């Protein structure tokens, strides 16, 4: 419309003049953010981090810092792929929303409508659990993450073993974060659509959004370039570690992506599930996904005492809370050695996405709230400094708890039985077998994948294991004598394993 000159041309000049200070101010803001992120990455000892900021329909900032792996030269950039962890959940929710719009799925229909063989340990919950319940962590089941994090079970085997999970609370009366129910949600997607969850995401979400650097699973990433390596702090030293596969519960958190691609995802959500002007979800379904479904505990995030929200809830794949009077949609992703966060203020159409290759790098929260402050006009707040201090306090309390545990240790006790009486196979109906053996005069405990270690006596019939997997901290293994010269069960990782049979 400006091509005709005259008044229109004068308007264009005036418009550009009006925009110039805003653009200049935005550039200055992003320069300040760049310096802030670079300094914070050093302060938090994060090997590599990438961040993208979205405003309206534009990516206004996207940059990488540090390296993909310590000791190697490969630098992180906006195209470096990281595990996005549980920020995958919102993608699973959108996929189900698409099927809702097509009339193939209903939020409040029982899961057994789509998966007739689905079972949990309580017949009532089996009958009543809905698709909505799968996405809201209110299904009455405990965490059960050891089914995928501790054991190399297939997706099918995990689904079968869910049938043994007993309720931890009454259906819809509470909130316990539940990754495995998201895996079941992926099964619903496959049953209703006729294609796998991974294929559905590739064709219905990644392709329309142009997310060409994104893969639905770790397995699909094999052999590709520009991929970050996970790191953990082990005995005060940041070290590279092996990836923790999540592919067996992929819809809960298996996607790998870059901040460049996840900025496209953030733009899509901020534009109410539209891309290129085309809706991928109806307005009603989008609102349903982004609406509170269940009250969540603020203890989910250690940052909440600083944020001080008036409400903290969960939608369909999103934590929803308020910050400084504005509604926020956010979610983190945490897998051994990898951290992610997405944060949106929909009313301002502001979004931030952070990926890091350090376990639980809570700098992610600091950067999210820093960006929120930059776009709200609030005075700058040094969230990095505040969260470093907060985390130092949390670490100090953890050290104090370990010292107290040591103080509660009863000295000069001995096991009540000869070591060979503890040896044997112990079996839990949900999680499988743990095997205790005697090796070189000491007990050895083995369960699942990598959960193996030598036991040293702690006190009475409790032993401490030093796990062979360097990612794992020492923990206690507790045997329960049966009163008849044997052992009835052993407890480790929060799981009780009853005695199965004597070891030959």
Phi, psi and omega in degrees: 000346181275355187288341186280351180074203179060226184297322181296317179297318178298322179296320180298315179298316180297319180296314179297323178296323179290326182283333187304313179299323181295315179295320178296318179295322180295319178298318179296321179296317181289328175296319178295319179296318179304311180297320182295315181296315182301317179293318182294322178300319177293316183298324183269358179058040178275125180300312182212144182208147174226146182220142173229142177237132180243134173229124186057238182251023183237144170272109186267347180201134175204120185202153175249156181223144175078204188237158179288328177211131178302138180087358179233152190279346186302119183273149174281136173225184184292348178259359180292133180270135175232163169289127180269356173057222188287357170291351169299328187304323180295329177292319177298320178295318178296320178300315177296322178300322177298319179289329173297315180298330180275358180078012181269342179221148172236135184305318188257021174273141177302144179302324183294347173297322183263332181233080186303334181271000182293135178215147164239180188288351180241123183300325180296313180295320177305316183287324190261341184299128183254170176300318178301320180298326180300329187263357190240008175058033182236019188280005176087357184262152176285182187297305174064021181295340179298343178295333178244327183280334185256341187226147180273056177276148174286167176303318182294320180291322177297315179300322179294318183286341174302334180297344180262355183287121178272152180300141173262344178196168182292144180310127176066015180259358183202196184213115169229123184303128193223096180292324188292330177294331174291327174297320177295323176300323176296325176295323177297317178302314181296317182294320184280331185260336183087001176231160181294160176304315182298316179295320179300313180298317181300314188274328187259343181237300185299313183295309179299328181274355181071030182272072188283344181265004188258136177236143184285341183217161174297320180302324181287346183272351187307130176083357182274161184264169176057053181241131181283150176259136179289152178223150175224155173274117182234115183051053175068011179236132177282123184227147171293145177225168178287153176294145172263104182297140178241008189298334181287342172232046191310317183296347178274339184171034186262351187293143171244137182202180177243164177292334176299315178286320182290339171295325176295320177297316180297317178300318179300313180291318179296334179265030177052046175068038174244148173220127183060031181081356181257134178281131171261345172227148172294158179301321181294318180291321176302314180298322180297316181298322185266012181257147178302135179243329185205144175287132180250153179283134178295344177294351176303327183230127181291347180285344190300327176299333176274327181284322179054060180287153173276335175217153179213110188226177176233134175265226176252088182090009181223137163278135183235123179209176178251148175221119179053041175083006181239146181282134182237138168245128183207166173197146174256166171225130183221115173229151183321112174085001180226145181222145178214157170206141168238136177222133182229140164248093188302322182295331178264352186053048177244135178219152177221141177226131182232136174232140180216153180254044174226137183301128178044053177283092188286003166304334180305317178295318181301317181290323178299309182290330175299315178296318178303317180295321181300326183265359180259348184084004177287154177302143181300137181237133182276079182297327179298312179299315182296319181285329173299316178294319179298315180294325177298321177295320178296317179297321180295321178292324177295319177297320179295320179296321177294321178295321179295321177298319178296321180292331179282349179295130183269118183284158172062030173258164179227156174303146183282349183227157170299150185303323184293342177287338178278337183293146179152182178255132180241137187229129173254133185298335180269313192262342178103207191260145167241136184242128178247128180231167173253123180228125177050043175078013180221156176283149177227132184247136178220131177213130172062220186256106175084355180268074185224138180188163178279137180260134171243146185294134178259293168195155181048239180253027177252136181235156175251134178255134169260104189287145179291331177285117186293346178286344188258136177275155178303145178214167185267142176241122190245123177262146178245105177299148182268001179081001181232028178087009179230194181236132182270331182196167173226144181239128177208148180058027181077009183246135173264124179250105176294152179296133180262302180199158180291145178283130180294000000 
